[in-house]
Amino acid sequence: MKGSMTMKKLSSVFIIIGLLFILNAIFGRYLVLPGYLASLEQGQSTVESVSQTVSAWKIIRYLLWAYSFKLGIYFIILGAVTKIEMLSSRIWVFAIGGFLYIAFAYIPLPAPGSLIFGITGGMMTLLMILIFLGWPNQYKENSSNMQRASDYRLAGFFFFAMATYTICPLLGVKAFALSPEKMIGFGLQADAISLAFHLLIELALGWLFTFLGYQKEKI
């Protein structure tokens, strides 16, 4: 019983920390971005060049803001898994795995070639097809209430699939977001903004219907 109370308190602490990081991600930009944009205007695009003229505190503040959203989600998930008293070994998998991913999330990577985009795009398309084709069989085995929840999740999957593909014309042959010189040269800035807006709408709807699916499961 004492251990259960301790885990619930730990869960609350993790969730509060996560929410504070999320708030910093949302509102901290007003403190961080002005200085960051000013450094870009001065041609300081690397950490090394910035560190020569910017105080250590401002660098730490920027890095804290840059990682805030990821850390916020990380701690909220830790709060969720500790709240249900998941096996400690599984909690450690989430804790270590999530931390390692976040630690390397902003490591510079080489520009992916068209082959990499093709492979990952093909893999995601295959997974989408398998999910959609497997959905009817699972649907039949569910209760009527779970079927309604499954309806919402299917709608969420649809919009996530649409968002996944929207990334392709946004980054590649349509708006050329990965080749800004082409975007500007061809006058495609408006197309890029439009596709980005479509992407936001599709992601928002995907998360909305996924949330509604989980809510329906509770009823």
N, C-alpha and C positions, 0 to 999 in steps of 0.2 A: 504493500500500500504506500509506504514511504517512497519507494522507488518510483511508483506511478506518479505521485505528486511532484517529485523532482523532475521527471521527464516533461510533465505538463508545464511546469514553470520554465524549464529550458525551452520548450516549444514557444511559449509566449515571448521569451527574450529574443529568440531567433526571429520571430515574426515582427516584433517591434524594430529590431535592427534592420530587417529587410525593408520595412515601410519607410524608415528614415533614409535609407539609401535611395529608394524610389523617389522620395520627395527631393532629395539632393539632385538626382538626375533631372527632375523636372524644373526646379527653380534655381539650381546652382549654375545653370547656363548663363544667367544674367550677371553673375559675378565673374565667370571664367571666360566666356566667349569674347568680350571686348578686348581683353589683353591678348588672347590667342589670335584674334583677327589682326590686331596691331602688329604682332610678331610676324605674321604672314606677309603683311604689307612691307615689312622691313627685310623681307627675304629670308626669314629665319624659319625654315620649314623642317628642321631636324632638331632632335632633342639636344644634340651637342651644341648647335649654334644658339639655341634658346638659353641653355644653361649658362652661357658666358655672360649674358646681359640681364637675365631674369632671376629674381631671388628664389632660393630653394623652396620657400613656403608657397610661392605662386605655382611652381612646378608640381609640388605635392598636391596642391589644391586642384590643379588641372587633372592630374592623374586620378585623383579620388573621384572627381566628377566623371571622367571618361569611363571608369569602371563601375560607377554607382548603379546603373540599371542592371547590369549583369550580376553584381553582388547582391542587389536587392532581391532579384528573383531567386538567387542561390540561397539566401538566408530564409526566404519565405518557404521554399521547398524543404529546407532542413527543419523548419518549424512544423511543416505538415507531416513529415515522416516521423518526427519524434513525438508528435501529438498522439499518433495511433500506436505508439510503442512497438514500432517495427523492430525486427531482430537487429541487434547492434551491428552485426556483420553487414547487413544490407544498408544500414544508415551510413556506415563507413564508406561503402561503395559510392553512395551519393555524395558524401562529404569530400572524399579524396578525388573522385572522378570529376565532380563539378569544379572544384578548386583548380585542378590541373588544367581543365579546359579554359577557365577564365584567365589563368596565369599566362597562357599562350595565345589568348584570343586576338591580341593586337600585334603579334609578332609579324614583321614584314614577310610576305610570301612572294615568290616570283609570279609574274603575270601569267595566268593560265592560258594555254593555247586553245585553239578551236577544238582540238581533239578532247581536251579535258572537259570543256563545256559539253561536247557531244556525249561523252561517256556518262557524266553525272546527270545530264538531262535525260538521256535514255534510261538510266537506272531509276530516276524519279518517276518517269512516265510508266515504266513497268510496274513499279510499286503501286502507283495510282490505279492502274488497270486491275491488278490483283486484289486490291482493297474493294473496288467497286464490284468486281465479279464475285467476290466472296461474301459480299454484304447480304444478298438474298437468302443464302442458306442460313446464316446466323440470325437473320430477321425472323424466319419462320419458327425458330426455336425459342424466341423470346415471348414473354407475356405481353398483353396488350399495352401495358404501361411502358415496358421496356422498348416496345416497337415504336412508340411515340418518341422516346428518347433517341432511338436509333435513327428516326427520320431527321431529327435536328442535327445529329452528328453527320449524317450523309450530306445534308445541306452545307455543313461546315467544311467537310472534305471537298465538296464541289468548289467552294470559293477559295480554299487553299490551293486547289489545283489550278484555278484560273490565275491566282496571284503568282504561282510558280512560273507559269508560262509568260505572264506579263513582264517578268524580269528579263526574258530573252529579248524582246524588241526594245526594251528600255536600254539595256546595256549594249545590244548588238545592232543588227541591221534594221533600223527604224529611227532610233534617236541617237545612237552612237555615244552613249554616256561614258563608255570606256575609252573613247577617242574624241575628247572634247574639241580638238581642232577640226574634226570632220563635222561635228554637231554645229559648231559656229560657222564653218565654211558653207555648209548646206542650209543654214538658217533653220535648224531643227530644235531650237531651244523650247519653243511652244509645245512641240510634240513630246519632248522629254518631260516637261511639266505635266502635261495631260496624262502620260503613261504613269508617272509617279502618283498622280491623284487616283487613277484607276487601281494601282497597286495598294494604296492605302485603304480604299473602299473595300477591295476584295479581302484584304487581311482583316479589317475590322469586322466584316460580315462573317468571315470564317471563324473568328474567335467568338463572336456573338452566338452563332448557332451551336458551336461547341459548348459554350457555357450553358445555353438553354437545354442542351442534351443532358448535361450533368445535373442540372436543376430538376429536370423531369424524372430522373432516376430516383430522386429523393422522395417523390410523391407516392 
